[in-house]
């Protein structure tokens, strides 16, 4: 490290052939080593994307959409039936008054707390 300036200049300007080869091999080898790793990474991403793409394509078919719509319709109907049954159990004036789902839930909460109060007294 503490060499005279002239020695440092000579070393810096005239690198040995082994140094040059190591630098070049690192440069070439680094590029060559990076490419397979990058390709592996890209392949992994492509495999993931290909699965997602397959899923998207499967979901885009008319058969899948029809089946999904049917399942959703059944789910929503069951949900509405449950609200209708809960609605029948709640006292309101007039009894046939149309209530929204949130109103049914709030009324049920109030009615349950009222029943708890009646039982406590």
N, C-alpha and C positions, 0 to 999 in steps of 0.2 A: 504494500500500500504506500509506503513512504519511499517510493523510488524517485529518482531524479526525473524531471519533467521530460527530458529527451527520451528516456526509456519508456515512459508511459505513452508518449506520442507514437513511438515505434510500435508498441504493442497494439495500440488502438488502431493505427493505420494499416498494419500488416498482420492481420490475424493468421494464426497457423491454419494449415489445411484441415486439421482435425476439428478446430473450432468452427471453421466454415462448414464442414460436412455435418457437424452436429446441429448447427443452426439450420441448415437446409433440410436435414432429415427431420428435425423437429417441425419445421414449417410444412414439409410434405406429409410427414407422419401425422401431425396434428390435424391437417385437413382430411387425411384419409381416415383417421380415427373418428373424427367428428361426423363424417358422413354416415357410416353405419349406425352410429348411435342416434343421429337425427332421423335416419330412415326407420329405425326401430320405434322411436317415439312417434313418428308420423303413422307408422303402421298401427300402433296402439290406438292412436286417435282415430284413424280410419276405421278400425274394427269397432270402436265405440260408436262412431258416427254411422257406420253401416247398420249396427243394431238399432240405433235410433231411427235411421231411415227406414229400415224394415218395419219397425213399429208404426211409424207415420203412414207408410204405405198400406199396412194392414188396416189401420184405423180409417183410412180414406176409402175403403171399399164400401159399397152400398150395403152389403150384408152386415158388416160390422156396425155401420151407422144405424141400421134398422134395429139390430139387436140391442144396441146401446140405448136408443130412444125408447124401446119397449121396456127395458129394465128401469130407466128413469121414470117413465110413466107409472109403472107399478109402484115404485118407491114413493112418488109424490101422492098417488092415490092412497097408499097406506098411511102416509103422514096426514092427509086430509081427513081420513076416517078417524084417526086417533084424536084429532082436534074436535071433530063432530061429537065423538063420544064424551070427551071432556066437557064440551059445551052443554050437553044434555044434563050433566051433573051439577051445573052452576045455576043458582037462582038469579034471574034477572027480571026486570019489568020493562016492557012486556016480555013474556017467555020466548017468543019467536023472534026477538030482536037479533038482527044480523050483527055479529061481532067480528072484528079482525083477529088474526092469530095472536098478536101482541095483547089485545084487549082480553082475549080468553086467558092467556097466561097470567096477566096481572090480576084479573078477577079470581082466578084459581088460587093465587098466592094469598089474596085478601080473605077468600073464603076458608082456606086452610087455617090461617091465623085466627079467624073468628071461631072456627070449630075448636081449636086448641084452647082459646079463651073460655069457651062454654064448658069444656071438660074440666078446666082448672077451677072454675067457680063452684 
